[in-house]
Amino acid sequence: QMLQSRVQGEIKDARLDQAIAGAERLEKMFCDEGALIFKFWFHLSKKQMKARLKALADDPLHSWRISPLDWQQSKTYDKFVHFGERILRRTSRDYAPWYVIEGVDSNYRSLTVGKILLEGLQNALRQPKGKVSGMNPAPLPVAVDQVSLLNSLDMTLSLEKDDYEEQLITEQARLSGLMRDKRMRKHALITVFEGNDAAGKGGAIRRVAAALDPRQYHIIPIAAPTEDERAQPYLWRFWRQIPARGMFSVFDRSWYGRVLVERIEGFCTPADWMRAYGEINDFEEQLRDAGVIVVKFWLAIDKDTQLERFQAREAIPFKRFKITEDDWRNREKWDEYRAAVGDMVDRTSTEVSPWTLVEANDKRWARVKVLRTINLALEEAFAQSDKHDQKGKKK
């Protein structure tokens, strides 16, 4: 009801936020009373939705299944998805997460739903008596078709040296100009660099920094939290590093450590990292509302490329400091980390703050793609600011 009312313009954002908060309180109450909540969003693209409606309308036996509301949703598809994502982002919590499922193939859809329900019920039955309250309804499912976003990347993408040097200089000059643009005074910029060990995060960051005045940016390497930081809420140490307007902060690893290394290494409980997806989405939405542009990168390499780079680091004296026992140990958990990355992207790549997956087997390609993505994000933010200013003048 809240979604339809907002799409049709019957309520405004403030009323939608009240409804979302009410739904959260209701679901929390149910969970505290020992209920299990499963929430499914079956997704169709606009093209798929129109094709399905047309097929049903042309079928005399099934045309009755289409209601006027279905046709209305087809016409307001973009708004429906926009506000639907907002509701999902706000109400996906560790005690009642949303499961977004591709709705095109009925067999895939049914099998996935059944698997989630079965695992959720089995998980509940394994809990000690009286410990059901606040638990996760189901572990995050493994895709039944074993296909992931990382598997879909074309890792052969590359640039020749001459093309690389030309494009690198062009994008660096573009970034330099954008950071000096007067419209930057209304914004701050954050880039998040995550990726496999030896994926080239440091090299990409250096090429970004090379385009800028040192007074414009701050590089923040993230390591294990200190004792003082552990005594605070998880996101506290990142809030402290948010840049002022006109400034740029580069996070070399970030708040996503909770759903990556902390999850895999057992440094937090499943409830902690499941809850973190929603907390991170809220955090990034608050940043966006404050005028902060957030650009997030996952630099991906394949396992063979990582091995080559590890061996090269060990062979070159001045690079040996880059390779540690932890790097080799993490390599043994390659598949676990890939699964965690897939869950991270699925649950935190939003309209507010999307992920950019970078094919990083070729460092040249990766560096240019990173710079170009940052530039596009800045230009889009400036265009929206101009549009908003023009509306204000008309009023």
Legacy VTK file of the C-alpha trace (Angstrom):
# vtk DataFile Version 3.0
C-alpha trace
ASCII
DATASET POLYDATA
POINTS 395 float
0.000 0.000 0.000
2.769 2.451 0.887
4.514 1.733 -2.414
1.426 2.195 -4.571
0.425 5.362 -2.715
3.856 6.926 -3.253
4.032 5.920 -6.926
0.609 7.451 -7.568
1.548 10.647 -5.736
-1.073 10.163 -3.031
1.583 10.574 -0.330
4.923 12.396 -0.150
8.359 11.166 0.978
7.771 12.115 4.625
4.632 9.974 4.802
6.414 7.110 3.034
9.240 7.270 5.592
6.684 7.081 8.408
5.097 4.019 6.824
8.498 2.372 6.390
9.364 3.000 10.043
6.010 1.551 11.096
6.617 -1.585 9.015
10.051 -2.018 10.588
8.649 -1.769 14.116
5.912 -4.276 13.283
8.392 -6.790 11.850
10.765 -6.378 14.791
7.900 -7.044 17.183
6.964 -10.223 15.303
10.562 -11.452 15.387
10.946 -10.647 19.078
7.885 -12.831 19.638
9.554 -15.742 17.840
8.086 -15.348 14.347
10.086 -15.988 11.171
9.584 -13.442 8.400
10.443 -14.175 4.777
10.150 -11.292 2.317
10.476 -11.851 -1.425
10.675 -9.329 -4.250
10.207 -10.932 -7.657
11.923 -8.757 -10.225
11.102 -8.301 -13.907
12.640 -5.780 -16.281
10.306 -3.288 -17.954
10.550 -5.186 -21.238
9.854 -8.530 -19.566
6.859 -7.127 -17.700
5.258 -5.717 -20.859
5.822 -8.994 -22.716
4.228 -11.002 -19.906
1.191 -8.731 -19.680
0.684 -8.884 -23.436
0.936 -12.682 -23.443
-1.649 -12.959 -20.663
-3.972 -10.455 -22.354
-3.860 -12.487 -25.580
-4.643 -15.756 -23.755
-8.430 -16.187 -23.242
-7.849 -18.660 -20.402
-5.605 -16.348 -18.377
-6.571 -12.800 -19.342
-8.668 -12.552 -16.152
-5.414 -12.559 -14.156
-4.572 -9.041 -15.347
-6.050 -6.241 -13.293
-6.143 -2.497 -14.055
-3.438 -2.148 -11.379
-1.108 -4.383 -13.419
-1.402 -2.141 -16.481
-0.934 0.889 -14.267
2.275 -0.581 -12.818
3.555 -1.144 -16.343
3.110 2.556 -17.129
4.753 3.676 -13.872
7.474 1.012 -13.892
10.422 3.365 -13.318
8.769 5.036 -10.325
7.704 1.651 -8.977
11.279 0.336 -9.065
12.694 3.607 -7.690
10.465 3.701 -4.618
10.484 -0.091 -4.306
14.266 -0.072 -3.968
13.978 2.605 -1.292
11.548 0.480 0.713
13.690 -2.648 0.325
16.841 -0.792 1.333
15.230 0.631 4.459
13.461 -2.545 5.599
16.022 -5.280 4.872
17.317 -6.105 8.348
19.144 -9.046 9.846
15.941 -10.253 11.505
13.809 -9.852 8.347
15.914 -9.517 5.172
14.497 -9.130 1.693
15.300 -11.734 -0.953
15.312 -10.290 -4.491
14.660 -13.050 -7.011
14.644 -12.990 -10.788
11.032 -13.622 -11.772
11.424 -14.549 -15.443
11.889 -18.298 -15.146
9.212 -20.002 -13.047
11.374 -23.039 -12.261
14.271 -20.905 -11.028
11.891 -18.721 -9.032
10.096 -21.607 -7.347
13.244 -23.569 -6.570
14.973 -20.524 -5.079
12.002 -19.618 -2.875
11.594 -23.195 -1.700
15.281 -23.466 -0.857
15.221 -20.238 1.177
12.107 -21.330 3.086
13.562 -24.774 3.799
16.916 -23.420 5.022
15.164 -20.791 7.123
12.961 -23.306 8.876
15.853 -25.720 9.408
17.919 -22.883 10.852
15.098 -22.009 13.249
14.727 -25.608 14.428
18.447 -25.798 15.220
18.205 -22.851 17.629
18.139 -23.646 21.372
14.705 -23.292 22.911
13.917 -19.657 23.634
16.677 -18.372 21.320
14.596 -17.863 18.188
13.967 -14.162 18.816
15.996 -11.817 16.604
17.682 -14.616 14.647
18.297 -14.615 10.910
15.410 -16.341 9.112
17.769 -17.955 6.606
21.416 -17.864 5.573
22.078 -15.991 2.344
21.337 -18.518 -0.405
23.784 -19.756 -3.012
22.434 -19.147 -6.527
20.839 -22.357 -7.770
22.419 -21.790 -11.214
25.880 -21.167 -9.680
26.225 -17.936 -11.715
27.645 -14.795 -10.078
28.355 -11.226 -11.155
32.099 -11.818 -10.919
31.824 -14.761 -13.308
30.226 -12.488 -15.893
33.186 -10.081 -16.083
35.344 -10.130 -19.219
38.787 -10.495 -17.665
40.538 -10.286 -21.036
39.892 -6.537 -21.385
43.159 -4.638 -21.779
44.822 -1.522 -23.183
47.980 -1.179 -25.225
50.628 1.086 -23.722
50.126 3.982 -26.156
46.329 3.944 -25.787
46.699 3.698 -22.036
49.000 6.697 -21.744
46.760 8.828 -23.942
43.545 7.891 -22.100
45.189 8.175 -18.687
46.348 11.742 -19.314
42.925 12.685 -20.720
41.017 11.329 -17.722
43.453 12.807 -15.199
43.098 16.239 -16.818
39.322 15.816 -16.766
39.366 14.939 -13.055
41.631 17.864 -12.253
39.218 20.264 -13.931
36.153 18.789 -12.251
37.708 19.026 -8.790
38.402 22.727 -9.399
34.888 23.381 -10.719
32.982 25.857 -8.542
30.077 23.382 -8.303
32.336 21.118 -6.251
31.822 23.551 -3.355
28.377 22.013 -2.865
29.716 18.474 -2.747
32.316 16.218 -1.193
33.732 13.160 -2.943
34.445 9.711 -1.510
35.902 6.796 -3.422
35.924 3.307 -1.934
38.502 0.807 -3.185
37.923 -2.853 -2.417
39.262 -5.850 -4.286
41.207 -9.076 -4.259
44.675 -8.994 -2.728
47.139 -7.818 -5.419
44.319 -6.498 -7.608
46.062 -3.151 -8.058
44.166 -0.895 -5.654
47.308 1.028 -4.694
48.305 1.667 -8.304
44.831 2.873 -9.214
44.753 5.197 -6.199
48.144 6.673 -7.143
46.884 7.494 -10.655
43.853 9.236 -9.194
45.958 11.214 -6.720
48.454 12.200 -9.427
45.776 14.357 -11.055
45.116 16.453 -7.962
46.545 19.115 -5.715
47.639 17.356 -2.490
45.511 19.813 -0.518
42.346 18.495 -2.168
42.424 14.877 -1.053
43.138 12.552 1.840
43.974 8.843 1.445
42.659 6.720 4.310
44.091 3.182 4.616
41.784 0.975 6.661
43.273 -1.699 8.903
41.943 -3.622 11.900
40.105 -1.331 14.355
41.887 -0.109 17.472
40.588 -0.841 20.956
39.059 2.634 21.108
37.326 2.053 17.782
36.002 -1.329 18.877
34.345 0.361 21.850
32.271 2.520 19.463
29.475 1.616 17.017
30.910 -0.001 13.894
30.528 2.958 11.526
31.855 5.543 13.972
35.458 5.405 12.753
34.319 6.007 9.176
32.008 8.888 9.996
35.052 10.654 11.466
36.795 10.546 8.062
33.997 12.049 5.930
35.458 14.939 3.892
34.304 18.543 4.040
32.604 20.075 1.024
34.997 20.621 -1.833
37.286 17.854 -0.558
38.004 14.262 -1.566
38.614 11.196 0.643
39.988 7.954 -0.805
39.243 4.861 1.295
41.763 2.078 0.683
39.414 -0.607 1.989
36.421 0.575 3.939
33.321 -0.114 6.015
32.701 -3.108 3.764
35.241 -5.038 5.802
32.388 -6.119 8.059
30.679 -8.072 5.277
33.958 -9.345 3.794
36.954 -10.134 6.019
35.038 -9.937 9.319
32.379 -12.251 7.942
34.820 -14.809 6.504
37.286 -14.760 9.400
34.591 -14.904 12.078
35.496 -11.538 13.648
31.786 -10.773 14.082
28.620 -12.837 14.432
26.329 -13.684 11.485
23.739 -11.327 12.985
26.336 -8.521 12.970
27.300 -8.838 9.301
23.739 -9.551 8.141
22.611 -6.392 9.908
25.504 -4.439 8.384
24.039 -4.482 4.859
21.097 -2.347 5.965
23.266 -0.157 8.177
25.696 0.527 5.326
22.881 1.364 2.905
21.440 3.814 5.443
24.906 5.321 5.992
25.479 5.868 2.280
22.009 7.339 1.804
22.731 9.821 4.590
25.972 10.761 2.829
24.127 11.299 -0.461
21.512 13.468 1.248
24.359 15.613 2.646
25.785 16.203 -0.842
28.549 13.580 -0.686
29.271 11.727 -3.938
30.213 8.093 -3.182
31.933 6.014 -5.883
32.645 2.369 -5.009
35.033 0.037 -6.844
35.619 -3.691 -6.612
38.846 -4.531 -8.469
38.588 -8.134 -9.634
41.362 -10.436 -10.819
41.337 -14.162 -11.481
43.132 -16.684 -9.302
45.999 -17.306 -11.742
46.745 -13.597 -12.075
46.814 -13.229 -8.309
49.306 -16.107 -8.010
51.587 -14.495 -10.606
51.526 -11.183 -8.740
52.171 -12.847 -5.374
55.192 -14.683 -6.782
56.500 -11.487 -8.422
56.228 -9.632 -5.115
58.260 -12.298 -3.358
60.919 -12.195 -6.084
61.404 -8.402 -6.070
63.136 -7.149 -2.882
61.475 -3.728 -2.709
58.010 -5.299 -3.169
58.294 -8.053 -0.572
56.669 -5.876 2.090
53.438 -6.124 0.067
53.079 -9.878 0.561
52.264 -11.415 3.942
51.249 -14.764 5.383
47.690 -13.431 5.600
47.649 -12.936 1.832
48.502 -16.588 1.231
46.019 -17.715 3.884
43.229 -15.596 2.377
43.945 -17.155 -1.005
42.907 -20.524 0.430
39.455 -19.011 1.058
39.080 -17.707 -2.495
35.612 -19.203 -3.061
34.299 -17.978 0.298
35.428 -14.451 -0.452
33.869 -14.539 -3.927
30.548 -15.574 -2.390
30.798 -12.749 0.157
31.582 -10.237 -2.615
28.513 -11.404 -4.544
26.293 -10.924 -1.496
27.858 -7.515 -0.849
27.196 -6.257 -4.367
23.683 -7.724 -4.451
22.702 -6.032 -1.196
24.587 -2.723 -1.321
24.681 -1.743 -5.003
21.813 0.714 -4.927
20.520 3.623 -6.944
21.930 5.835 -4.193
25.388 4.263 -4.293
26.080 1.663 -7.011
29.143 -0.568 -7.222
31.486 -0.490 -10.208
33.127 -3.850 -10.910
36.534 -3.348 -12.514
38.183 -6.012 -14.662
41.700 -5.675 -13.224
43.741 -8.469 -14.813
45.171 -5.663 -16.937
46.259 -2.812 -14.662
46.144 -0.259 -17.456
42.506 -1.007 -18.239
41.596 -0.892 -14.538
43.250 2.480 -13.881
41.567 4.191 -16.819
38.171 2.690 -15.945
38.482 3.926 -12.358
39.304 7.487 -13.428
36.582 7.559 -16.066
33.966 6.306 -13.578
34.876 8.988 -11.032
34.636 11.659 -13.700
31.230 10.462 -14.863
29.951 10.448 -11.261
31.109 14.030 -10.728
29.590 15.214 -14.005
26.285 13.541 -13.196
26.213 15.133 -9.732
26.981 18.573 -11.187
24.235 18.157 -13.795
21.710 17.310 -11.085
22.824 20.345 -9.087
22.348 22.573 -12.136
18.897 21.108 -12.717
17.930 21.695 -9.097
19.199 25.282 -9.218
17.202 25.997 -12.360
14.035 24.670 -10.726
14.691 26.896 -7.737
15.053 29.972 -9.964
11.778 29.208 -11.757
9.956 28.977 -8.448
LINES 1 396
395 0 1 2 3 4 5 6 7 8 9 10 11 12 13 14 15 16 17 18 19 20 21 22 23 24 25 26 27 28 29 30 31 32 33 34 35 36 37 38 39 40 41 42 43 44 45 46 47 48 49 50 51 52 53 54 55 56 57 58 59 60 61 62 63 64 65 66 67 68 69 70 71 72 73 74 75 76 77 78 79 80 81 82 83 84 85 86 87 88 89 90 91 92 93 94 95 96 97 98 99 100 101 102 103 104 105 106 107 108 109 110 111 112 113 114 115 116 117 118 119 120 121 122 123 124 125 126 127 128 129 130 131 132 133 134 135 136 137 138 139 140 141 142 143 144 145 146 147 148 149 150 151 152 153 154 155 156 157 158 159 160 161 162 163 164 165 166 167 168 169 170 171 172 173 174 175 176 177 178 179 180 181 182 183 184 185 186 187 188 189 190 191 192 193 194 195 196 197 198 199 200 201 202 203 204 205 206 207 208 209 210 211 212 213 214 215 216 217 218 219 220 221 222 223 224 225 226 227 228 229 230 231 232 233 234 235 236 237 238 239 240 241 242 243 244 245 246 247 248 249 250 251 252 253 254 255 256 257 258 259 260 261 262 263 264 265 266 267 268 269 270 271 272 273 274 275 276 277 278 279 280 281 282 283 284 285 286 287 288 289 290 291 292 293 294 295 296 297 298 299 300 301 302 303 304 305 306 307 308 309 310 311 312 313 314 315 316 317 318 319 320 321 322 323 324 325 326 327 328 329 330 331 332 333 334 335 336 337 338 339 340 341 342 343 344 345 346 347 348 349 350 351 352 353 354 355 356 357 358 359 360 361 362 363 364 365 366 367 368 369 370 371 372 373 374 375 376 377 378 379 380 381 382 383 384 385 386 387 388 389 390 391 392 393 394
